[in-house]
Amino acid sequence: MASPAATPTTVARMPAAAPIAAARIFGADRTKAVAKEFEAVFLSNMFEEMFSGLEDEGPMGAGAGAGTWRSLLTDEYAKTIAKAGGIGLADHVQRQLIALQERNK
């Protein structure tokens, strides 16, 4: 039986207890992908807060859609940083998911 794909949509729809199930269902590779996605979301939230205090200057300008474009830019920054190794959060999350999986066998 093939494992389901761990997409951002799949991860976003998981209930609170789902990380344990994700580790069991998806296996180590999928668990790593889920942990990296978690890190990307965490970084995106951090960047949103960091950029929220900036004036309407910079590459997005001061137009009506600046907030939307800034949000897309911060999401891409976060994904790029997470893919390049991130801040180490994904490794910790993955270890915890695996530990929870082992305890719940």
DRENMARGU-718161 format. One line per field, with one value per atom (N, C-alpha, C): residue number from 1; residue in three letters; atom name; x, y, z. Coordinates in Angstrom, 3 decimals, padded with zeros to 6 digits. Example, Ala and Ser with C-alpha at 12.3 -4.5 7.8 and 13.67 -1.06 7.14 Angstrom:
2
k <- [1  1  1  2  2  2]
r <- [ALA  ALA  ALA  SER  SER  SER]
a <- [N  CA  C  N  CA  C]
c1 <- [013.190  012.300  013.200  012.850  013.670  012.900]
c2 <- [-005.690  -004.500  -003.300  -002.250  -001.060  000.030]
c3 <- [007.800  007.800  007.800  007.080  007.140  007.870]
//
This chain:
105
k <- [1  1  1  2  2  2  3  3  3  4  4  4  5  5  5  6  6  6  7  7  7  8  8  8  9  9  9  10  10  10  11  11  11  12  12  12  13  13  13  14  14  14  15  15  15  16  16  16  17  17  17  18  18  18  19  19  19  20  20  20  21  21  21  22  22  22  23  23  23  24  24  24  25  25  25  26  26  26  27  27  27  28  28  28  29  29  29  30  30  30  31  31  31  32  32  32  33  33  33  34  34  34  35  35  35  36  36  36  37  37  37  38  38  38  39  39  39  40  40  40  41  41  41  42  42  42  43  43  43  44  44  44  45  45  45  46  46  46  47  47  47  48  48  48  49  49  49  50  50  50  51  51  51  52  52  52  53  53  53  54  54  54  55  55  55  56  56  56  57  57  57  58  58  58  59  59  59  60  60  60  61  61  61  62  62  62  63  63  63  64  64  64  65  65  65  66  66  66  67  67  67  68  68  68  69  69  69  70  70  70  71  71  71  72  72  72  73  73  73  74  74  74  75  75  75  76  76  76  77  77  77  78  78  78  79  79  79  80  80  80  81  81  81  82  82  82  83  83  83  84  84  84  85  85  85  86  86  86  87  87  87  88  88  88  89  89  89  90  90  90  91  91  91  92  92  92  93  93  93  94  94  94  95  95  95  96  96  96  97  97  97  98  98  98  99  99  99  100  100  100  101  101  101  102  102  102  103  103  103  104  104  104  105  105  105]
r <- [MET  MET  MET  ALA  ALA  ALA  SER  SER  SER  PRO  PRO  PRO  ALA  ALA  ALA  ALA  ALA  ALA  THR  THR  THR  PRO  PRO  PRO  THR  THR  THR  THR  THR  THR  VAL  VAL  VAL  ALA  ALA  ALA  ARG  ARG  ARG  MET  MET  MET  PRO  PRO  PRO  ALA  ALA  ALA  ALA  ALA  ALA  ALA  ALA  ALA  PRO  PRO  PRO  ILE  ILE  ILE  ALA  ALA  ALA  ALA  ALA  ALA  ALA  ALA  ALA  ARG  ARG  ARG  ILE  ILE  ILE  PHE  PHE  PHE  GLY  GLY  GLY  ALA  ALA  ALA  ASP  ASP  ASP  ARG  ARG  ARG  THR  THR  THR  LYS  LYS  LYS  ALA  ALA  ALA  VAL  VAL  VAL  ALA  ALA  ALA  LYS  LYS  LYS  GLU  GLU  GLU  PHE  PHE  PHE  GLU  GLU  GLU  ALA  ALA  ALA  VAL  VAL  VAL  PHE  PHE  PHE  LEU  LEU  LEU  SER  SER  SER  ASN  ASN  ASN  MET  MET  MET  PHE  PHE  PHE  GLU  GLU  GLU  GLU  GLU  GLU  MET  MET  MET  PHE  PHE  PHE  SER  SER  SER  GLY  GLY  GLY  LEU  LEU  LEU  GLU  GLU  GLU  ASP  ASP  ASP  GLU  GLU  GLU  GLY  GLY  GLY  PRO  PRO  PRO  MET  MET  MET  GLY  GLY  GLY  ALA  ALA  ALA  GLY  GLY  GLY  ALA  ALA  ALA  GLY  GLY  GLY  ALA  ALA  ALA  GLY  GLY  GLY  THR  THR  THR  TRP  TRP  TRP  ARG  ARG  ARG  SER  SER  SER  LEU  LEU  LEU  LEU  LEU  LEU  THR  THR  THR  ASP  ASP  ASP  GLU  GLU  GLU  TYR  TYR  TYR  ALA  ALA  ALA  LYS  LYS  LYS  THR  THR  THR  ILE  ILE  ILE  ALA  ALA  ALA  LYS  LYS  LYS  ALA  ALA  ALA  GLY  GLY  GLY  GLY  GLY  GLY  ILE  ILE  ILE  GLY  GLY  GLY  LEU  LEU  LEU  ALA  ALA  ALA  ASP  ASP  ASP  HIS  HIS  HIS  VAL  VAL  VAL  GLN  GLN  GLN  ARG  ARG  ARG  GLN  GLN  GLN  LEU  LEU  LEU  ILE  ILE  ILE  ALA  ALA  ALA  LEU  LEU  LEU  GLN  GLN  GLN  GLU  GLU  GLU  ARG  ARG  ARG  ASN  ASN  ASN  LYS  LYS  LYS]
a <- [N  CA  C  N  CA  C  N  CA  C  N  CA  C  N  CA  C  N  CA  C  N  CA  C  N  CA  C  N  CA  C  N  CA  C  N  CA  C  N  CA  C  N  CA  C  N  CA  C  N  CA  C  N  CA  C  N  CA  C  N  CA  C  N  CA  C  N  CA  C  N  CA  C  N  CA  C  N  CA  C  N  CA  C  N  CA  C  N  CA  C  N  CA  C  N  CA  C  N  CA  C  N  CA  C  N  CA  C  N  CA  C  N  CA  C  N  CA  C  N  CA  C  N  CA  C  N  CA  C  N  CA  C  N  CA  C  N  CA  C  N  CA  C  N  CA  C  N  CA  C  N  CA  C  N  CA  C  N  CA  C  N  CA  C  N  CA  C  N  CA  C  N  CA  C  N  CA  C  N  CA  C  N  CA  C  N  CA  C  N  CA  C  N  CA  C  N  CA  C  N  CA  C  N  CA  C  N  CA  C  N  CA  C  N  CA  C  N  CA  C  N  CA  C  N  CA  C  N  CA  C  N  CA  C  N  CA  C  N  CA  C  N  CA  C  N  CA  C  N  CA  C  N  CA  C  N  CA  C  N  CA  C  N  CA  C  N  CA  C  N  CA  C  N  CA  C  N  CA  C  N  CA  C  N  CA  C  N  CA  C  N  CA  C  N  CA  C  N  CA  C  N  CA  C  N  CA  C  N  CA  C  N  CA  C  N  CA  C  N  CA  C  N  CA  C  N  CA  C  N  CA  C  N  CA  C  N  CA  C  N  CA  C  N  CA  C  N  CA  C  N  CA  C  N  CA  C  N  CA  C  N  CA  C  N  CA  C]
c1 <- [000.843  000.000  000.888  000.657  001.461  001.053  002.029  001.740  001.138  000.241  -000.299  000.783  000.635  001.619  001.439  002.557  002.528  002.646  001.522  001.501  001.163  001.425  001.047  -000.433  -001.285  -002.715  -003.011  -002.366  -002.555  -002.120  -000.973  -000.438  -001.350  -001.829  -002.674  -003.989  -004.483  -005.770  -005.646  -004.430  -004.243  -004.740  -005.425  -005.826  -004.611  -004.818  -003.707  -002.899  -003.518  -002.802  -002.192  -002.331  -001.888  -000.392  000.489  001.913  002.326  001.708  002.018  001.571  000.361  -000.144  000.682  001.140  001.954  003.240  003.871  005.109  004.860  003.734  003.415  003.031  002.212  001.697  002.733  003.383  004.251  005.649  006.122  007.468  008.480  009.745  010.808  010.923  010.854  010.982  009.832  008.648  007.473  007.485  007.933  008.015  008.985  010.087  011.061  010.426  009.641  008.975  007.976  007.235  006.266  007.000  008.129  008.903  009.466  009.927  010.448  009.332  008.156  007.012  006.632  006.666  006.398  007.399  008.674  009.703  009.454  009.050  008.771  007.606  006.564  005.415  005.842  006.647  007.153  007.976  008.892  009.714  008.863  007.861  006.977  006.276  005.801  005.159  006.143  007.369  008.391  008.667  008.788  009.051  007.893  006.655  005.481  005.549  005.883  006.002  007.159  008.259  009.425  009.117  008.405  008.103  006.894  006.109  004.887  005.176  006.328  006.651  007.294  007.531  008.175  007.179  007.682  006.857  006.641  005.758  005.450  006.530  007.714  008.830  009.412  010.410  011.081  010.538  010.794  010.447  008.948  008.110  006.671  005.977  006.638  006.042  004.945  004.101  003.051  001.659  001.524  000.229  -000.740  -001.953  -003.020  -002.696  -001.961  -001.645  -000.324  000.301  001.629  001.621  000.592  000.514  000.451  -000.323  -000.438  000.883  001.518  002.797  003.870  003.841  004.816  004.623  003.371  003.069  003.616  003.425  003.955  005.477  006.088  007.549  008.075  007.434  007.901  007.711  006.641  006.456  007.595  007.975  009.071  010.408  010.640  011.853  011.900  010.784  010.722  010.966  010.327  010.511  011.954  012.547  013.931  014.889  014.689  015.559  015.373  014.130  013.872  014.493  014.376  014.941  016.463  017.078  018.546  019.111  018.277  018.766  018.095  017.480  016.697  017.480  016.776  017.370  017.523  017.298  017.454  016.178  015.093  013.833  013.276  013.386  012.840  013.478  014.765  015.436  014.873  014.652  014.090  012.661  011.874  010.490  010.458  011.307  011.345  011.733  012.734  013.137  011.988  011.264  010.142  009.013  008.749  007.717  008.083  009.340  009.790  009.734  010.139  010.076  008.626  007.723  006.304  005.779  006.212  005.812  006.308  007.541  008.108  007.391  007.051  006.352  004.944  004.331  002.929  002.757  003.826  003.702  003.005]
c2 <- [-001.179  000.000  001.241  002.128  003.343  004.354  005.112  006.149  007.355  008.065  009.294  010.366  011.259  012.335  013.380  013.860  014.907  016.251  016.821  018.134  019.172  020.457  021.483  021.435  021.101  021.010  019.861  018.719  017.564  017.893  018.534  018.884  019.888  020.886  021.923  021.366  020.301  019.729  018.697  018.403  017.396  017.910  017.067  017.481  017.575  018.088  018.338  017.087  015.926  014.686  014.045  014.680  014.091  013.917  014.707  014.447  013.018  012.424  011.031  010.137  010.381  009.592  009.826  011.060  011.371  010.567  010.471  009.706  008.240  007.717  006.310  006.050  006.918  006.715  007.055  008.193  008.691  008.090  007.589  007.057  008.181  007.804  008.766  009.880  009.553  010.591  011.577  011.058  011.925  012.746  012.137  012.858  014.022  013.791  014.860  015.988  015.636  016.645  017.458  016.782  017.474  018.408  017.936  018.766  019.997  019.837  020.982  021.967  021.443  022.322  023.102  022.431  023.111  024.242  023.969  024.998  026.168  025.879  026.944  027.816  027.201  027.963  028.814  028.236  028.974  030.181  029.971  031.071  032.132  031.702  032.652  033.546  032.955  033.748  034.720  034.277  035.170  036.337  036.041  037.096  038.067  037.549  038.432  039.442  038.972  039.874  040.849  040.347  041.203  042.331  042.004  042.999  043.853  043.481  044.225  045.654  045.895  047.233  048.133  047.619  048.428  049.370  050.500  051.437  050.855  051.468  050.981  051.395  050.894  051.160  049.827  049.881  048.660  048.128  046.861  046.313  046.215  046.239  046.107  047.451  048.532  049.845  050.099  051.075  051.467  051.292  050.455  050.265  049.457  049.320  048.613  047.139  046.518  045.090  044.795  045.808  045.624  044.559  044.540  043.551  042.126  041.927  040.598  040.155  041.037  040.685  040.467  041.257  041.078  039.715  039.310  038.007  036.878  036.993  035.983  035.953  037.125  037.207  036.556  036.831  036.237  034.720  034.234  032.784  032.159  032.810  032.284  032.353  033.435  033.509  032.319  032.077  030.997  029.638  029.370  028.089  027.906  028.965  028.895  028.619  029.305  029.104  027.700  027.236  025.890  024.831  025.024  024.059  024.031  025.158  025.255  024.775  024.266  023.769  024.448  025.582  026.266  026.678  026.732  027.152  025.970  024.769  023.569  023.086  023.793  023.424  022.126  021.928  020.726  019.457  019.482  018.305  017.954  018.968  018.732  018.207  018.799  018.359  016.918  016.584  015.218  014.224  014.559  013.668  013.453  014.516  014.395  013.556  013.717  012.906  011.426  011.131  009.739  009.187  009.988  009.554  009.283  010.160  009.932  008.660  008.437  007.237  005.988  006.014  004.852  004.599  005.652  005.496  004.966  005.271  004.897  003.601  002.851  001.578  000.548]
c3 <- [000.000  000.000  000.000  -000.916  -001.037  000.026  000.522  001.508  000.827  001.502  000.926  000.864  -000.077  -000.240  000.856  001.380  002.411  001.724  001.383  000.761  001.818  001.534  002.505  002.862  001.888  002.149  003.101  002.865  003.735  005.150  005.283  006.597  007.284  006.553  007.143  007.653  007.031  007.427  008.544  008.987  010.022  011.368  012.137  013.481  014.399  015.600  016.524  016.827  016.901  017.220  015.976  014.842  013.588  013.422  014.066  013.855  014.176  015.193  015.519  014.374  013.887  012.772  011.523  011.322  010.143  010.163  011.317  011.426  011.112  011.567  011.353  009.899  009.333  007.978  006.920  007.069  006.019  006.041  007.155  007.241  007.443  007.503  007.824  006.790  005.508  004.476  004.529  004.705  004.770  006.058  007.137  008.403  008.275  007.576  007.349  006.536  005.521  004.692  005.519  006.384  007.243  008.201  008.755  009.685  008.973  007.734  006.975  006.656  006.337  006.056  007.318  008.475  009.741  009.954  009.689  009.855  008.906  007.673  006.705  007.172  007.710  008.223  009.415  010.297  011.461  011.005  010.052  009.548  008.861  008.114  007.443  008.459  009.546  010.604  011.236  011.438  011.993  011.046  009.751  008.774  008.668  008.738  008.701  009.843  011.036  012.183  011.992  011.450  011.243  010.247  009.180  008.158  008.495  009.500  009.804  010.271  010.851  011.334  010.302  009.105  008.072  007.413  007.010  006.247  004.850  004.096  002.749  001.768  002.005  001.102  000.671  -000.148  -000.562  -001.866  -002.148  -003.453  -003.713  -002.670  -002.867  -003.056  -002.746  -002.903  -001.887  -002.175  -001.246  -001.833  -002.845  -003.493  -002.654  -003.189  -002.480  -002.270  -003.159  -003.052  -002.382  -001.798  -001.203  -000.108  000.701  001.780  001.267  000.207  -000.388  -000.977  -001.735  -002.343  -001.277  -000.228  000.851  001.511  001.694  002.275  001.401  000.096  -000.830  -000.785  -000.691  -000.629  000.648  001.776  003.026  003.026  002.399  002.274  001.467  000.380  -000.441  000.286  001.030  001.851  002.813  003.485  004.469  003.827  002.694  002.005  001.554  001.047  000.586  001.742  002.841  004.004  004.571  004.674  005.196  004.287  002.975  002.025  002.096  002.402  002.461  003.797  004.666  005.949  007.123  006.874  007.894  009.116  010.221  011.491  012.442  011.939  012.749  013.404  013.205  013.834  013.258  011.955  011.318  011.881  012.154  012.715  014.084  014.908  016.241  016.156  015.257  015.088  014.598  013.639  013.118  014.215  015.018  016.112  017.101  017.400  018.325  017.734  016.446  015.790  015.842  015.570  015.597  017.023  018.007  019.410  019.827  019.425  019.740  019.080  017.866  017.145  017.877  018.324  019.015  020.337  021.063  022.339  022.168  021.031  020.814  020.016  019.849  019.111  019.948]
//
